[in-house]
């Protein structure tokens, strides 16, 4: 089994700022440090907001992927 297939995906498509960050924060709080979460967004401001949130909250932004209609962010929960 690939690691990516065990990584949770959180669909935040259709939500606008600040909801993707607020919902991501809430979801990450329930996860163990080191756990990874894919966020799927359609909000163009997420390209700025999600990396800033990760830096501020101590999480690691592992990967950002441009997909049709939005962005996907792979976040590793910080300690």
C-alpha positions as CSV (number, residue, x, y, z in Angstrom):
1,X,0.0,0.0,0.0
2,X,1.4,3.4,-0.9
3,X,1.6,6.1,1.7
4,X,-0.5,8.4,-0.4
5,X,-3.4,6.0,-0.2
6,X,-3.3,6.1,3.6
7,X,-3.3,9.9,3.7
8,X,-6.6,11.5,4.6
9,X,-8.2,13.9,2.1
10,X,-10.2,16.8,3.3
11,X,-12.5,18.3,0.6
12,X,-12.8,22.1,1.1
13,X,-13.9,22.8,-2.4
14,X,-16.4,25.6,-2.8
15,X,-15.4,27.3,0.5
16,X,-14.0,30.8,0.5
17,X,-11.5,32.5,2.8
18,X,-11.3,32.1,5.7
19,X,-13.2,28.8,5.9
20,X,-10.5,26.5,4.4
21,X,-8.0,27.6,7.0
22,X,-10.4,27.5,9.9
23,X,-11.6,24.0,8.9
24,X,-8.1,22.8,8.3
25,X,-7.0,24.0,11.7
26,X,-9.9,22.2,13.4
27,X,-9.2,18.9,11.5
28,X,-5.5,19.0,12.1
29,X,-6.0,19.4,15.9
30,X,-7.7,16.0,15.9
31,X,-4.7,14.3,14.2
32,X,-1.4,13.0,15.7
33,X,1.8,14.9,15.1
34,X,3.5,13.7,11.9
35,X,0.2,12.7,10.3
36,X,-0.5,14.0,6.8
37,X,-3.6,15.5,5.3
38,X,-4.4,16.5,1.8
39,X,-6.6,19.7,1.5
40,X,-8.5,20.2,-1.7
41,X,-9.5,23.8,-2.3
42,X,-11.0,25.9,-5.0
43,X,-10.5,29.3,-3.3
44,X,-7.7,31.2,-5.1
45,X,-6.6,32.9,-1.9
46,X,-5.8,29.4,-0.4
47,X,-2.5,29.7,-2.3
48,X,-1.5,32.4,0.1
49,X,-3.6,31.5,3.2
50,X,-2.7,27.8,3.5
51,X,1.2,28.2,3.4
52,X,0.9,31.2,5.9
53,X,-1.3,29.1,8.2
54,X,1.2,26.2,8.1
55,X,4.1,28.5,9.0
56,X,2.1,30.2,11.8
57,X,0.8,26.9,13.3
58,X,4.0,24.9,13.0
59,X,2.8,22.5,10.4
60,X,4.9,21.5,7.4
61,X,3.6,22.2,3.9
62,X,4.9,19.1,2.1
63,X,3.5,19.7,-1.4
64,X,1.3,22.0,-3.4
65,X,-0.4,20.7,-6.5
66,X,-2.3,22.7,-9.1
67,X,-5.3,20.7,-10.2
68,X,-8.2,21.6,-12.5
69,X,-10.3,24.1,-10.7
70,X,-8.1,24.5,-7.7
71,X,-5.2,23.5,-5.5
72,X,-4.3,20.5,-3.3
73,X,-2.0,20.9,-0.3
74,X,-0.3,18.1,1.5
75,X,0.2,19.1,5.1
76,X,2.1,17.3,7.8
77,X,0.9,18.1,11.3
78,X,3.4,19.7,13.5
79,X,4.1,18.8,17.2
